[in-house]
């Protein structure tokens, strides 16, 4: 497809960062996150173990600030919409409940995807000793946006096709009608298309749908269960490509495959649609 016409300003600012954005995963927040996502694991339900995807609750404000100031205004003005394309979480160690956290956001890169611009922001979360405990890469597909490539692509997590010969099982997770509200209360993301069917349809969707990062958290539950990991604190990396939204009311089926040395590939479907592709999970042995 052809490059869109119009402004060709640099798509993203590199070499700068915004922050710090202070946060804390308290025992109460962990429990509410577990209840929001219907996590059956006793550690998160007791507020004593932080689920790997719960770290995303610490970057919503940073994401808004980063997208608003690190992505070129000229390029933002050319987009006709945006969707969360990929997300990648790396935990250098388990997050301790209640510890102080500080997050910085910086421009990582942009690349073309047909008529779209794929923008990646990188988030680094530090503890009270200024040691990095987590990194995240959030890629947004800016629909029909101008701007050329810059910086680096997000770290890769392609599905290894040979892993299909080593299935570890499928886990079905229920997405109930109230999950978007509960998740918004712990994440801060009250985007209207998660709550209003008419608004979602006006934007090209069948009806309201689950937050992508909530879907990611549900996938982590399935991985813990199928891999026999017992504690979600064993997950050190969790990366996905969002293929489609999981509509509220449709069950989520997580398919896990062994990929060697504590590494798993996974996919997820809901309502007959592929919603997660190129899933990668790395567990601490």
C-alpha positions in Angstrom: 0.0 0.0 0.0 1.2 3.5 -0.6 2.6 5.9 2.0 -0.1 8.4 3.1 0.3 11.9 1.8 0.7 14.9 4.0 3.1 15.8 6.8 6.2 13.7 7.0 7.6 15.0 10.3 9.6 12.7 12.5 7.1 10.4 14.1 8.6 10.1 17.6 11.0 12.0 19.8 14.1 10.0 20.7 16.7 10.6 23.4 14.2 12.1 25.9 12.1 10.7 28.7 9.2 11.8 30.9 8.7 11.1 34.5 9.1 9.9 37.1 5.6 8.7 37.7 5.3 7.3 41.2 3.3 4.2 42.0 2.9 1.3 44.4 1.3 -2.1 44.1 -0.2 -2.3 47.5 -1.7 -5.5 48.9 -5.2 -3.9 48.5 -4.6 -3.1 44.8 -3.2 -6.6 44.2 -6.3 -8.1 45.7 -8.6 -5.8 43.7 -6.7 -6.7 40.5 -7.1 -10.4 41.2 -10.8 -9.9 41.9 -11.2 -7.8 38.7 -9.6 -10.5 36.6 -11.1 -13.4 38.5 -7.7 -14.8 39.3 -8.0 -18.2 41.0 -4.5 -18.1 42.4 -4.4 -17.8 46.2 -1.3 -15.5 46.2 -2.8 -12.6 44.3 -6.2 -13.0 46.0 -4.4 -12.6 49.4 -2.4 -9.6 48.1 0.9 -11.3 48.8 2.0 -12.1 45.2 2.0 -9.6 42.3 0.6 -11.1 39.0 3.0 -10.3 36.2 0.6 -8.3 34.2 -0.5 -6.2 37.2 2.6 -4.0 36.6 0.7 -2.4 33.7 -1.6 -0.6 36.2 1.5 1.5 37.0 2.0 3.0 33.6 -1.4 4.3 32.4 -0.6 7.9 33.4 2.9 7.6 31.9 1.4 6.2 28.7 -0.9 9.2 28.3 2.0 11.6 29.0 4.4 9.8 26.7 2.0 9.5 23.8 1.0 13.2 24.2 4.5 14.6 24.3 6.9 12.1 22.7 4.8 11.3 19.6 4.9 14.1 17.1 1.9 16.3 17.1 2.0 16.6 13.3 1.9 12.8 13.0 -0.9 12.5 15.7 -3.0 14.9 13.7 -2.9 12.6 10.6 -4.1 9.5 12.4 -7.7 8.4 12.0 -7.7 6.2 15.1 -5.4 4.0 17.1 -5.3 0.5 18.5 -3.0 -1.2 21.0 -0.9 -3.5 18.7 1.6 -5.2 20.9 2.7 -5.3 24.5 5.9 -6.8 26.1 6.6 -7.0 29.8 10.0 -8.0 31.2 10.3 -8.4 35.0 13.8 -8.5 36.3 12.6 -9.8 39.6 9.2 -10.3 41.3 7.6 -7.0 42.4 7.2 -6.9 46.2 3.7 -5.8 47.4 3.9 -2.3 48.8 7.3 -1.3 47.6 7.8 2.1 46.1 7.9 2.3 42.3 8.9 5.0 39.9 8.3 4.8 36.1 9.9 6.7 33.3 8.7 6.6 29.7 10.8 7.2 26.5 10.4 7.0 22.8 11.7 3.7 21.5 10.9 3.8 17.8 8.4 3.9 14.9 8.0 1.8 11.8 5.7 1.6 8.9 2.9 -1.0 8.6 1.2 -0.4 5.3 -0.6 2.9 5.6 -0.2 2.9 9.4 2.5 4.0 11.7 3.5 1.7 14.6 4.8 3.7 17.5 6.6 2.0 20.4 7.1 3.7 23.8 9.4 2.0 26.4 8.7 2.2 30.1 11.3 1.5 32.8 10.2 1.0 36.4 12.7 1.5 39.3 12.5 0.6 42.9 13.5 2.8 45.9 17.1 1.8 45.3 17.1 3.1 41.7 17.4 -0.4 40.4 15.3 -1.3 37.3 12.7 -3.9 38.2 10.6 -3.9 35.1 10.6 -2.8 31.5 7.6 -2.6 29.1 7.2 -1.9 25.4 3.8 -0.6 24.3 3.2 -0.4 20.6 0.3 1.6 19.2 -0.9 1.2 15.6 -1.7 4.8 14.5 -4.2 4.2 11.7 -3.4 6.0 8.4 -0.8 8.2 10.2 2.1 9.8 8.4 5.7 9.7 9.5 8.8 7.6 8.6 10.7 5.0 10.6 12.9 6.0 13.5 14.6 4.4 16.4 14.3 0.7 17.0 11.5 -1.9 16.7 10.2 -3.5 19.8 11.9 -6.7 20.9 10.7 -9.7 18.8 8.5 -12.5 20.0 7.5 -14.4 16.9 5.7 -17.7 17.4 8.1 -20.6 16.8 6.1 -22.9 14.5 8.0 -26.0 15.8 6.3 -25.4 19.2 3.0 -26.6 17.7 4.3 -30.1 18.1 4.5 -29.6 21.9 1.1 -28.5 23.1 0.8 -28.0 26.9 -3.0 -27.7 26.9 -5.9 -25.2 26.6 -7.4 -23.2 29.4 -10.9 -21.6 29.2 -11.4 -18.3 31.1 -14.8 -16.6 31.4 -15.1 -12.9 30.5 -18.1 -11.7 32.5 -20.2 -8.6 31.8 -18.7 -6.7 34.8 -15.0 -7.4 34.1 -14.4 -4.1 32.1 -15.7 -2.0 35.0 -13.7 -3.9 37.6 -10.5 -3.7 35.5 -11.0 0.1 34.8 -11.1 0.7 38.6 -7.7 -0.8 39.1 -6.1 0.3 35.8 -7.5 3.8 35.4 -8.5 3.1 31.8 -12.1 4.2 31.3 -12.1 4.3 27.5 -15.7 4.4 26.3 -15.5 1.5 23.9 -15.2 -0.9 26.9 -18.5 0.2 28.3 -20.8 1.5 25.5 -22.0 -0.9 22.8 -23.2 1.9 20.5 -19.9 3.8 20.8 -18.0 0.6 20.1 -20.1 -0.1 17.0 -19.6 3.5 15.7 -15.8 2.7 15.8 -16.1 -0.5 13.8 -16.5 -3.1 16.6 -19.4 -5.5 17.1 -20.0 -4.4 20.7 -18.1 -3.4 23.8 -14.9 -5.3 24.4 -12.4 -6.1 27.1 -9.3 -4.0 27.7 -6.3 -5.5 25.8 -4.1 -5.5 28.9 -6.9 -7.2 30.9 -6.9 -9.9 28.2 -3.1 -10.2 28.7 -3.6 -10.7 32.4 -6.1 -13.5 31.7 -3.6 -15.2 29.4 -1.0 -15.1 32.2 -3.5 -16.9 34.5 -3.9 -19.6 31.8 -0.1 -19.9 31.5 0.4 -20.3 35.2 -2.3 -23.0 35.3 -1.2 -25.0 32.2 2.5 -24.8 33.0 2.0 -25.9 36.5 3.9 -22.9 37.7 1.9 -22.6 41.0 3.0 -18.9 41.6 2.5 -16.2 38.9 5.7 -14.6 40.3 7.7 -17.1 38.2 6.8 -15.3 35.0 9.7 -13.1 33.9 8.5 -12.1 30.4 5.1 -11.8 28.9 4.7 -10.5 25.3 1.8 -10.5 22.8 0.4 -9.2 19.6 -3.2 -8.1 19.9 -5.0 -9.6 16.9 -8.6 -8.6 17.7 -10.6 -7.5 20.8 -12.1 -10.1 23.1 -15.8 -9.2 23.3 -17.4 -9.0 26.7 -19.4 -12.2 27.3 -17.2 -14.5 25.1 -15.0 -17.1 26.9 -11.3 -16.7 26.3 -9.4 -19.9 25.3 -5.7 -19.8 25.9 -3.6 -22.3 24.0 -0.1 -23.0 25.4 2.9 -24.7 23.7 6.2 -25.7 25.1 9.1 -23.9 23.4 12.0 -25.2 25.5 14.0 -24.1 28.6 11.2 -22.5 30.6 9.8 -20.8 27.5 6.3 -21.1 26.2 4.5 -19.8 23.1 0.8 -19.1 23.4 -2.3 -17.9 21.5 -5.8 -17.0 22.5 -9.2 -17.1 20.9 -12.6 -15.7 21.9 -16.0 -16.1 20.2 -14.3 -17.8 17.2 -11.8 -14.9 16.7 -8.1 -14.9 17.2 -7.5 -12.3 19.8 -3.9 -13.0 20.9 -1.1 -14.1 18.6 2.7 -14.3 18.9 2.4 -14.8 22.6 5.6 -15.5 24.5 6.1 -16.4 28.2 9.4 -17.0 29.9 9.3 -18.5 33.4 12.0 -18.5 36.1 12.9 -22.1 36.7 
